[in-house]
């Protein structure tokens, strides 16, 4: 059986041809093997282990195709056949008894590993195809005593090129797919594709190394991360990982995970295991099953979908639930604006890891410690639309009496509605993972290494808890709430406790609504050229991309809408104008970043809960269109028309620096100024002689350009800074679709030394 498993590893590798880049110097005499090629390490290994010879003493011919005779020789060698038993014999007219490969081909014929071609020949020098290799494998399995007589050929029907599989190979291809031996690429089987000697070298290396792995003993006492439950969603077309734990006594033993007939093996190390699939999975509206195999009973997760999984991350405006929204809209008599729907047929999945679940932990697991949570500690696991609806309608009186807010159990309005709106436009299943930390600044979402670097913390040496050390800033804009103090806000915990247990998941992107508490982490308050919210957010997203399941996901940020002080003694208000302009700096700093402008959504002067405006449905609908426009969807939306204008660059047109052209993206058919009085672009200011003044002379001078002039040198420009400005009354710039320009600020640092 060890021989069979070894061969399966060999053929699986050859069929999959999942070539992993390596970094190695050429340690062979072969002059046609370069350093640091993807196959260099494999050729080194095969040469050192005497598993493959070169095409000559100095060449390997890595790009030469592998023919049928070579495959027969490999299979015969794997069976440990005695070549002398087959010497001088041939069953095919195109194979001479003197050919070096004749004994191997005769072995294959006599043991029903091959029957040759339908013409009665073997075609030894013809390049082998994937479907031929599948047939070789299928036949060899039977030779080795594996019962493969029952095969359901329907398992390959979902592949896009299934009709190109030869009729004689369908059963063999289906068996290989069902057993996880043959896998496709981008949902294609590629039955007619051939292999090269370089690929064969990689396969022989893998075969030799995988022999012991395939025969390892399965682990006992295996558990799986709490991130995996029934009804879950996994990311399509990206690396798929499943992970968990086992006792230290099981180190070196194996765990096997199977999804859709594809298998991934993990070896327990230091009590942990992670199985990573070599292939990706396309999206599907048909649920599947994840099976985790060990020495104990199988662990099975049912009703699993592959689609696009997004994180929705932020403060209380992410925590703000669909029930909050429903109640606020009813209170304001605005239920006609949006009705929250729960269509149970929608292929949507939701996973919540709220800060509320961890806030009472103590010791080295307390919020603010450096402890990284390995497992996801959550309330309900993954939820379907039906389960979200149940939570939405449930009476949480007992939990509220115990001091737990009802919102703790109800999903984010922004996350739920964005996914729901997307599902009205695409059949790609959508999953959302909520990470919320109400009231907490950006440093709460940072890992230990970035928090250490940013250095804006104090530490309680007795408890090891880190607190955000906000600079004491007093302005007229602080409203009715006291200044945030370090005693109130721990740092690091949203990453260490909530996000870290999930970072092995690949994702389609991040939806971010956070920064309200960072209103002083700005150049406006810290000084020009300092590390600010925009700098730190950019660094944080780059870090996320470096450690999460994939590194190529986009980031979408919700811009803060207007916020009014009002007159209520219970006013919930934080001036977000300064950090709103910081948000507008990020598009010039972070690749694949999109800012969801919100300047036209809120103008309720009398809403006492202004920091939590009842407009999540509006923000979600705009976000959903932007995601559809920029993601991997067959979408009718164009980002230049569904996103508001974004400032991207400036160019001074005179030596006195009194005239500057401002360039914008996402202008649609062109920028529009909604100023009906003909005065200029309201909301646009310039920094002159140390003071911000209205840029009264600003004009649109091209489709994507605003030209600003002043009587003195312009040291900075900003837009929509006023915390209570509204569109288009006090901020009038938009694209052709009347979507407002996002706020921004730009200080021209080059003037500091003039």
Helices and strands as residue ranges (DSSP letters): H 2-16, H 40-48, H 68-78, G 83-86, H 102-110, H 130-143, G 153-156, G 162-164, G 167-169, H 170-178, H 197-214, E 223-224, E 233-235, E 241-245, G 248-250, E 254-259, E 262-267, E 272-276, E 284-293, E 299-314, H 316-319, H 322-331, E 348-354, G 355-357, G 363-365, H 385-393, H 397-401, G 406-409, H 413-423, E 430-436, G 442-445, H 448-454, E 457-460, E 465-468, G 476-478, H 493-493, I 494-499, G 500-502, E 509-513, G 516-518, H 523-526, H 533-547, E 554-558, H 577-583, G 586-588, E 593-596, G 610-612, H 616-630, H 639-642, E 646-652, E 659-665, E 672-673, E 684-688, E 691-694, E 699-702, E 705-709, E 716-719, E 733-734, E 744-747, G 749-751
